[in-house]
């Protein structure tokens, strides 16, 4: 998924504010599921929510205003009620790795208690 850095994404130093990468990761995860036939909104209406329960982020090189970024998302581990993804942000112009993160999401129901991920979602995530 590609994202353009806008002025609003930057801090006083002119670089992407560190917390905005978490938004980029969220968009990347949403598109990852969409590309596999699942809408995050539809899943929530069906009683399947996927909150972040653990996150590790390494900031390597800053992105700047007007950079075109590419967010890549891949599966690290899938369990019965959680899955872990690796997400990387690259600058499109030079393919430089800017940020790398590992994010674990749990599957919970509307009452926020853990529940099993449906098999069709597990299979789609693994593909």
C-alpha positions in Angstrom: 0.0 0.0 0.0 1.3 3.5 -0.8 1.0 6.6 1.3 2.0 10.1 0.5 3.5 12.2 3.4 1.5 15.4 3.9 2.6 18.4 5.8 0.1 17.5 8.6 2.1 14.2 9.1 5.3 16.0 10.0 6.6 17.4 13.3 8.4 20.7 14.0 11.6 19.2 12.6 10.0 18.5 9.2 10.0 14.7 9.6 7.1 12.3 10.0 5.9 12.4 13.6 6.7 9.0 15.1 3.2 8.1 16.1 1.9 8.6 12.5 3.7 5.4 11.5 1.2 3.6 13.8 -1.6 5.0 11.6 0.2 3.9 8.5 0.5 0.4 10.1 -3.2 0.4 10.8 -4.1 1.3 7.2 -1.7 -1.4 6.0 -3.4 -4.1 8.2 -6.8 -2.9 7.0 -5.8 -3.2 3.4 -4.1 -6.5 4.0 -7.4 -7.9 5.2 -9.4 -6.2 2.5 -7.1 -7.8 -0.2 -8.0 -11.1 1.3 -11.8 -10.5 1.1 -12.5 -9.1 4.7 -13.7 -5.7 5.7 -12.7 -4.7 9.2 -16.1 -3.0 9.6 -18.0 -6.1 8.6 -16.0 -8.3 10.9 -16.7 -5.9 13.8 -20.5 -6.0 13.0 -20.2 -9.8 13.0 -18.7 -9.7 16.5 -15.0 -10.1 15.6 -12.7 -7.3 16.8 -8.9 -7.3 16.5 -7.3 -4.9 19.0 -3.5 -4.5 19.1 -2.2 -6.2 22.2 1.6 -5.9 21.6 3.7 -3.7 19.4 7.4 -3.3 18.8 8.7 -0.6 16.5 12.2 0.2 15.2 12.6 3.6 13.6 15.5 3.4 11.2 15.4 6.5 8.8 13.0 9.5 8.9 10.5 10.1 6.2 10.0 13.7 5.0 7.2 15.8 3.7 6.0 14.7 0.2 7.8 11.3 0.3 5.9 8.5 -1.2 5.9 5.6 1.2 5.1 1.9 0.8 3.7 -0.1 3.6 4.3 -3.9 3.5 2.5 -6.3 5.7 3.3 -10.0 6.2 2.4 -12.7 8.6 4.8 -13.9 11.3 2.5 -16.2 13.3 -1.1 -17.2 13.4 -2.7 -18.8 16.6 -6.2 -19.8 17.5 -7.2 -16.4 18.9 -4.3 -14.1 17.8 -2.0 -13.3 15.0 1.3 -11.4 14.6 2.3 -9.4 11.6 5.5 -7.8 10.5 5.0 -4.3 9.0 7.6 -2.3 7.1 7.6 1.2 5.7 9.9 2.0 2.8 10.5 5.2 0.9 9.4 4.4 -2.7 12.0 6.6 -4.3 15.1 4.7 -3.0 13.6 1.6 -1.4 15.1 2.6 2.0 13.6 0.8 5.0 12.3 3.6 7.3 10.4 1.8 10.0 9.8 -1.9 10.9 7.3 -3.1 13.4 5.9 -6.3 14.8 2.3 -6.2 15.9 0.2 -8.8 17.7 -3.6 -8.6 17.4 -6.0 -10.6 19.5 -9.5 -11.7 18.4 -12.2 -10.6 20.9 -15.9 -10.4 20.9 -18.1 -7.4 21.6 -17.7 -8.0 25.4 -13.9 -7.8 24.8 -13.2 -11.3 25.8 -10.9 -13.5 23.7 -12.5 -15.7 21.0 -11.3 -18.0 18.3 -10.5 -16.5 14.9 -12.9 -18.1 12.3 -11.1 -20.7 10.2 -11.8 -18.8 6.9 -10.0 -15.8 8.3 -7.1 -17.9 9.6 -6.7 -19.5 6.1 -6.9 -16.1 4.3 -4.3 -14.6 6.7 -1.9 -17.6 6.2 -2.1 -17.3 2.3 
